[in-house]
């Protein structure tokens, strides 16, 4: 087996993260656009009966309610279980970055398919990393909570002013949610790769805990 170089793994990681971030951005854009279009249609149909201020607030109400639903303990538990199941089921599948660069993760001892145990350990390791990486973002958001609540109160009936106030708040505090989300995805992996530079066989902490290794598949 030819062990993949750290450069190749870094490139694959960046490519994979770029695909994920683009997918998230597209989903958010489609969701916001759909909610706005739905609100406009409902506002057109019910314009004689509905309050204009209420129609204006609908595009923001949908994502807020969706966020509250996703934070509910039963929903989070279901999502966690589904994520674990997908990680196990797709343990031998390659992501877009690995496909483009020509890499594959295999069992370090046999060079064959990855077992269920390795997949479960890898899933738990990834969850722990992402939770740790998200602490900084949550801490920053908790500091801004009073200002965010003030914006909600001040611009409760003006969605455009609400978005402009949020953008100004993020700029003033050097906070970019998209960049932070990207770093949450990529940061832990890049940190592992940097630490692996001094290791002879180029295996990261995750590789050793899961008993796997990344090899060149070309």
N, C-alpha and C positions, 0 to 999 in steps of 0.2 A: 504493500500500500504506500502510495506517495502522499505524505502528510501535506495538507494545504498550507501555503505560506500565510503569514499574518496579513500581508498586503492584500492577498486575494480574499481573505475572510473579511477584512475591513471594507473592501469594495462591495462584496456581496451584502454585508450588513447595511451599508449606506443605501444601496439600490433597493433592498427589501423595505427599509424604513421609508424611503421616498414613495414607494408604491402604497404603503399603508397610510401615510399622511395624505396623499392625494385622494385615496379612497374615502378617508374620513372627511376631508374637506368637501368632496363631491356629495357625500351623503348629507352633510350639514346644509350645504347649499340647496340641494333638492328638497330637503325637509322644510327649510325656511321658505323656499319659493312655493312649495305646495301649500304650506300653511297660509302664506300671504294670499295666494290665488283663491284658496277656499274661503278665506275671510272676505275677500272682495266679492266673490260670487254670492255668499250669504248676505253681504251688505247690500248688494244690488237687489236681491230678491226681497229682502225685508226692510228696504230703506224707508218705507212709510211707517214701519212700526218700531224699528230698532233705533237705538241711540247712536248717533255718529261717533261719539267718544268711545262707546263700547266696541264698535266695529274697528276703530283705529287700534284698539288695544288687543284685539284677537291674535294678530300675528305673534305677539310676545307671550300670550297666554298658553299657547300650545307647547312650545319648548319648555316653559316653566313647569307645566303639569307633567310632561314627559320626564323631566329631570327628577321631579318628586317621586314619580312611579318607579324609576330605576333605582332610587335610593332606598326603597322599601325593603326590609330584611328578607321577606320571602322571595322577592324578585332577584335580589342580589345573590341569595343562596342558589336559586335556580340557574342564574347566569354562571355562577362559579362552577356548579356541577356540569353544565353544558360545556364550558370551556375545558374542564378536565377531560371530559369524554372526547371532545374534538382533538385534544392534544394526544391522547392515547391512540385514537383511531387514525390520526394522520402523522404518527411518529416517524414513518419512513417516507413521507412526502417531502419534496423540496420546495422551498419558497421561491419567489421570482428572482431574488438576488442570487441564490445558489444555482438556479438554472442558467442564468445568464453567464455567470462566471465559471460554471462547470464544477461545482463542489457538491459533496454529499457527506452527510453524517452517518457513521456506521458504528457498530459495536467495536470497541478497542481491542478486545481479545480475539474475536472471530473474524472481524472484517465484514460481517454480514449484517442482517437486519437488526434494528434496535428493538429491545424487548420492552414489555409493558412496565417493568420496574424502572428502567432508565427513563421512560417517558414520564412516569409519575414524579420521579425525583426532579427531572428537568422542569416540569410544570410548577412544582412547589418552589423551586429555586427562582424561576422567572417571576412568580407572583410576589415573592419576598423582595426581589430586586425592584420591581415596579412600585411596590408599596413604599419602599425606602426612597426611591427617586421622586415619588409624588409628595413627600413630606414637605419639601421646600416650597412647592407651588401652593399647597394647602396653607402653609404658614403665611405666605405672602397674601393669599386671599383673605385669611382671617384678619390680617392687619387692615385690609381695605374694606372689611365688612361694614363698618359704620358709614363710610362714604357711599358704598353700594346701596345701602338701605336708604340713604338720603336721596340718591338719584331715583330710586324706585318711587319714593314719595313725591318728589318734585315733578317728575315727568311721567306720572302714572297714566295720563291720558294722551300722551304725545310720543308715539313710538319712534319717530325720527329724532326728536330731541333726546330721547332716551339712549338711542344708539350713539349719537354724537357725544353725549356726556360720558358714556362708557369708554369710547375710543379716546377721548381726551384724558380720562382718568388713567387708562393703561399707558398712554404716552408719557404722562407726567411721572409715572412710577416705573418707567422702563420695563413694563410687563407686556409680553406678547404671548397670549395663550397658545397660538399655533406653534411657536418656537418651543415653548415650554413643553407642550405635548410631544413634539418631536424628540426633545432631549430625554423625556421620560421613557420613550421607546428605545432610543439609540444609546443614550448615555451609559446605562449599565453594561451593555455589550462592548462598547468602546473601552470602558474602563478595564474590563476583563482582558481585552486584546492588548492593551498597553502593559498590563501587569504580566502578560504571557511572554513579552519580548525577552525577558531574562530567563525564561524556562527553555531548556534545551530542546524538548520535543514540541514546543509551541502549543501545548494544551492549556486551556483556561481552567479556572476553578470549576466552572460548570461541567466541562468535559470530564474532569477527574471524578466529580461527585456522581455523574451519570454513567461513567464507564464507557464513554463514547469518544470518538475522534473524527475530525473533519478531514476528508481526503479529496484530492483532485480526481474528478470523474471523467477526465478527458485523456 
